[in-house]
């Protein structure tokens, strides 16, 4: 059985956060742009499992003009 929290965090990290950082932008600017705390970004990309709240995922998706259902479709979860 897959770990949905791990898959969500992995997708956000690989597809959105790392490209953001590779463009020379900061982790704190990612947090600000996506209406979350920087500590949440650290938890999402951290090695320890993070149980991402639906509210946090919703904020991130909202900042990207995505519905939650669209997120699950593009992330193939």
Protein Blocks (a to p, Z undefined) as FASTA:
>chain_A
ZZfklmmmmmmmmmmmmmmmmnopafklmmmmnopafklmmmmmmmbdcdddfklmmmmm
mmnopafklmmmmnoZZ
